[in-house]
Amino acid sequence: MRLKMVSRFVLTAAIGVLAVTVATAQVRVEKTARGFAGNPTLYYTGVAGNTQVSAEVLSLVSACGWFDIYTAPSADYTLAGSSSGSDLKLTLTKREGSSYSVRVSGADRRAAKAAIDALLKQTFKIDGICATRMVFCAETSHGIKNIYTCDIDGREVKKITSYNTLCVEPGWFPDGKSIVYTMYGRSDTEIIQTTLSPLMSRRLAYYPGLNAGASISPDGRNLAMIMSKDRQVELYIRAVNGEAKLRLTNSIATKASPCWNPTGGTICYVSDQSGVPRLYRVSASGGASSLLGTIGTEAATPDWSKDNQIAYSARVDGEYTIAVIDLEGKKPSGQIFKAPGHWESPSWAPDNRQVVCSRKNGRSSALYIVDTWTGKYRQLVNLSMNVSMPSWSRLN
């Protein structure tokens, strides 16, 4: 779909998926999980002394994406736990007999997250993933979308906003304590920040016209945003707690979906300045933009990982799929998998391996976790509403 303006304040990320034309080969991303041909298998025996936390551990370790749950003791690893008083202990034992344990304070879901993340760090040298959350949009009624959050296993679904309008393009502040999103008004759009505990909101940007696509810098100090100041849709940077703005683009082309690189020095965004939407990057201090090489006939909604990969939605053979660019040139780039439906709005997990995205089939849309190493995917949350535009938090 060609990116275009509809009225003077259209929310660019909600228009649809954008377009790109680049002739590059489609490459399946294939890796191994730390010496295993795929994920290691895991046999789980439960947590003695606490059936509730035992169920929590199983749900989270199944959802973390780093083990394949096995029903026989011959698995690569065996996970066992015990709960006594206010402590939770998990022990991971390799098939050959060596083992290590972690002990955390608490005997609840939060303790289960902390314990599994500690095991993931010990086993795979990643910081963990269970303590992260997702934020996303849900269509609560026709023409109305509100913001929700959930955990990585699709549980703990919480409604954050309750407006009779469109609240879209949610994203996280780096500390995980608040979210940012675009809210429709009668004649304009506004960028809103909402803290999660307690729930409090404030307007970050409400200039006349379009205020959309807010993305918070890695240090939490600045936001990249799309504005229609001077009747042109342009990319700007502005301090979160300030008014001074830096304009990074200047053309009649429409821009959308900015995201920051890991150091906060560069921004990737979408523009149709060549006649079809493509991915560009520009220095956060200003200067000329450069075109990124992507696949397919269209590309949209980029997201930048901590290890310098960009995931995006690419149109291939008439459908939108998830693709990856490795800017370091160390990993294969291209289409991750092939599956029916339109796959959009990828957002990286802090493990630099998985993304959460939306999948649209017909009139319904749902959230999925996609493993960029293997191409496997699973539905994140099963709701009666159409859900879209997910964003994965950092580990805090």
N, C-alpha and C positions, 0 to 999 in steps of 0.2 A: 504494500500500500504506500503510495506516495505521501510524504509528509507535507501537510499544508495547514494554513491558518483557517479556522472556522470562527468567524467573528473576531473580535480584537483581543480576546483573552483566553483562547482555547488552551486547555491543559495539555501540553505537548505529549507527555508520557501516556495520557489516556486516549489519544487519538487512535492508536493502533500500533502495529509494528512497522518500523521504518525500512528503508531500502538501501542496498549496497550492491555494486557490481565489481567483482574482483575475480580474475581467473587464476585460482590456485587449486591444487589437488586436495581432495578430501582425504584426510588421514585419520585412521582410528587410533585413539589414544590408548595405549596398552602399557601397563606397568605391572610390577609385582609388589606385594605388600611385605617389605622388609625381608626378602629372601624366600617368601612363599609364592607359589604360582597361584596367585589370588589371595584371598584372606586366609589366615589360619583358622582352623576349626576350634570350637570351644564347647566343652561339656560343662553344664552348670548344675551343681548339686543343691543349690539353695543356701539360705542363711538360717542356720540353726537358732532357734529361740525367738524368731520374729517373722511370722508369715507375711506381714504387710511389707516390711522392708525387703523381704525376699522377693516379692512380686515386683517391687520398684526396681531392684537391681536387674532382674531379668528383662524388664521392659526397656531400661536404659542401655544395658549392654547389647541388647539386640538391635537397638536403634543407632548405636554410635558409629556403625559402618566399618569397624576394624576387625570384627570377628564374624565368622559364620557359625551360628548355633548348631550344635551337633547333639544327637540323641543317644550317643554311645560313648562309653568311657575311653574309647580308642582315639579320641580327638587329639589335636596338637596340644591343647591346653585344657586343664580342668580348673574351674573357678568354684571355690567354696567360701562360705562366710559364716560368721557367728555374731550374735548381738547379745551383749551383756550390759545391763544397766543403760548407760548413756553413750556407749561406744559401739562402733561397727568395725569389724575386722574382715577384710577380704584377702584370700590367699590364692594366687595364681600359680599353678604347678605345670611345668612342661612335661611332655610325654616321657622324657628320659629320667624324670624324677626331681630335677632342681626346681626350686620354688622361691617366691618372695611374697611378703605380705605388706598390707597397708592398714593402718588403723586411724579412724577419724572419730571426732566427737559427734555424738548424735545418733539417733536411730530412726531416721525418717528419710524422706525423698531427697532432701538437701544433702544429707550425709551420704546417701547412695551415689549421688552425682559426684561428690568430692572424691569418694573412694575409687570409683571407676576411672575418673580423670587421672588420678594418681597412678593407677595401673597402666593406663594408656601412655602416660609420660615415661614410665619405666620401661615399657615393652617396645614402644614405637618411636620414642623420642619426640612426641608431639605434646603440646601443652594441655591437650584435653579437648573435650567437646560437649560433655554432658551438661555442663553448667551454662551453656549458651541458650538463647531463645530465638524465636522467630517472631517478626511482626509482619502483618499482612492486611489486605483489604478484604472485606466481606460485603456482599450486596444484601443488605438487610431488608430491603424492599425495592420495588422498581424505581430506578433513578436515585437511589440512596445507597451510599457505601460508607461503612465505618471501619475503624481500626481495631484489630485484635492481636493478641500475642498467644504463643503456645510454646511448649518445650519440644525437644528434638524427637520425642516419641509421639508427638501429636496430642499429648495430654496437657492438663493445666491451661485449657483455653480460657482466655480472659478478654472481655470486651473493654476497650480503652476509651472509645468515643461513642457518643450517643446523639449525633446531629441529624437533622432532617435535610441533609445535603450530601455532596460528594466529598469524602475524605480519601485521598489517594496518595500514591508515591511515598509510602512510609519508609523511614530509615532510622538508624540508630545513632545516638551520640556515642563517642568512643567508650565512655564509662559505663554504658549499658543502663544508666539510670533514667534516661529520657529518650523520647523519640521525636522525630521531625516529620512533617507531612504537609501536603497541600490541601487546602480546604476551599471549596467553591463558595463565593458570595453571590449576591444578586447580579453584579456587573463586573466583578473582578475575582481574582483568586488570591489567597493569602497563604503564607508559610507559617505554620504553627509548631511550637515546641510544647510537648506535654511530658511532665515528669510522671513516673509510674508509681511512686510511693512517697508522699501521697499524690493522688491525681490532681495536678494543677497545670493549667495551660497559659501560654502567652503568645502573642503575635511576634514573630521575628521579622517578617517582611510583608508590607501591605501597601506597596506603591500602586498608583493607578495602573490598571491593566493586568497583565500576566505576572504572577509570582509563582514559580513552579520548579519542580525538579531539584529541591534542595538536597545537597550532599555535604555532610560535615567533614572537615579536614581531620586527619589522623590525630592531631593535637587538640581537637575540639574547639579551636579558636575561631575558625573561619567557615563560611558556607559558600559553596559554589551553587549558583542558582540561575534560572532562566527568567529574564524579564523582557517586557515589551515596551520599555522606555523608548521614546522617540519613534514609536510606531514600528520598531524593528524588534524581532525576537532574537535576543543576544545572550551570550554567556557572561556572567558577572561573578566576581568574588566580593564578599562583604564580611566584615567581622561579625561574629555572632552577637556580641554586645557592643555594637557600634553602628554608625551610619555611613562611614566612608566606603565607597564602592570602587572597584577596579573593573573596567570593561575589557574583556579578553577577545571579543570578536566584533566585527563590524561589517556586515553585509546584509543583503535583503533575504538571504537564506534563513530558514527556520532551524533552530537548534533545540536539543533536548538531551535529557538523561546524563548529566555530568557525573563523573566519579573520580576520586583521587587515587594517585599512586601511593605506595606504602610510606614514602617519606613526606608526602604532602607537597612535592615540588612540581607535579605535573597533573593535568586533568585530561581525561578522555571524555569525549562527548559525541553526539550524533548531529550531523548537519547534512542538508540536501543541497549544498552549494554547487555540487557538480551536476545537478539535475536529478540525482537519486540520492537518498540518504546513505551516508557512509560513516565510519568511525574515524575520528580525528583526535589528535592530542596536541596540547598547547601547554607552555610553561605557565605556572601559576603566577609568575611575575610579569607575564605579557610576552608578546612576540608573535611570530608567524606560526600557524597551525600546520601540522603534517598529517598526511593520510596514512592510516594503518591498513595493512594488507589483511583482508578477510576472505571468507568463502561465500558462495551463493550469490543470489541476486538482490538480497536485502539483508541489512543488519541493524540491530537496535539494542537498547538497554544494556550497555556494558557494565561490568563490575570488575574491580581490580583486586587481585589477591595479594597477600603479604609476600609471596615469593615471585611476584612480578608476572603473573599471568592475567589475561583479560578474558573473562567469559562473556558471551554475548548471544543474542538470538539471531540466527541466520536463516534466510529463506532458501531452502534447497528442494528442488523438485516440487515446488508449489506449496510446501508446508514449512513452518518455522521449527527449527531445531536448535539445540544448544551446541555451541562451538567454542573453542578456546584458542587464544593466541599466547604462545610462550615468548615473551619479549627477551628472555635470556638465551633463547635458541637451544636450550638443553633438552627440551621435551618435545614430542610431536605436537603439532598444532593442527586444528581442523575440527571436523564434526566428531562428536563424542559417541553418538549412537543413532539408530534409526528406529522410530516408533511413530505410530499414527498420532495425529493431532497437532496442534500448534503449541510449541514449547517456548515460553517467553520469560523475561525478567529473571535471569539467573543471579544468584547472590552467593558469594563464597562463604564456606565454613572456615573457621580459624585453622583447620588442619590442611588447608590448601589442596584439598582432594575432592571434597563434596560441594555441591551447590544445591540450594533450594530454588525451585522455579515453579511457574504455573503451567498447567497443561489444559488446553481448551479443546474439547471434543463437542462439536455441534454448538449447542447453546449453554453447555455446562463447563465449568472450569474448576480445577482442583489443584492442590499443592503437592509437589513431589520432591523427593530427595534424589539427586542423580550423582552417582559415583563416576567422576571423570577419569578414573583409572581403568575401570572395568566396563563402563556403559550400563551397569545395572541401575535400576530405579525402583522406588517404592513410594506409595502414597503417604503423605505426611499426616494429614488430618482428614477425617471423614465428617463433613458438615453438610447440612441440607442446603446451605447457601453457596452461591458461586463465590469463589475466593481467588485472589490474584495479587500481583505485585509484592511478593515476599521479600524480606531482608533478614539476613542472619546476623546476629549480634556477635561481638567479640567475646572472648573468654574473660570474665571478670571475677 
